[in-house]
């Protein structure tokens, strides 16, 4: 199992990385455009019936990237939280012994 210090560092890293990529993509749309072009190729954002819409290949790439980054951020938060001492507000072992 990963040491608590390693889990804490990994959790912080995932949170910081996902937020940084999220903000960078929000400002530049670079990552979502690259992912859309890799997936769709030449059909990336081509008009369907003369309109670029939901049916266009790669239209929702930014939403898929945001969802992936949100999942990474939540994973980082869980790892960071699990690495903290005293996760529970009460000590379960002592509570069972006192009963």
Secondary structure, DSSP 8 states (H G I E B T S, - for coil): ---HHHHHHHHHHHHHHHHHHHHHHHHH-HHHHHHHHHHHGGGTT--BTTB-STTSTTTTHHHHHHHHHHHHHHHHHHHHHHHSS--SSS-HHHHHHH-
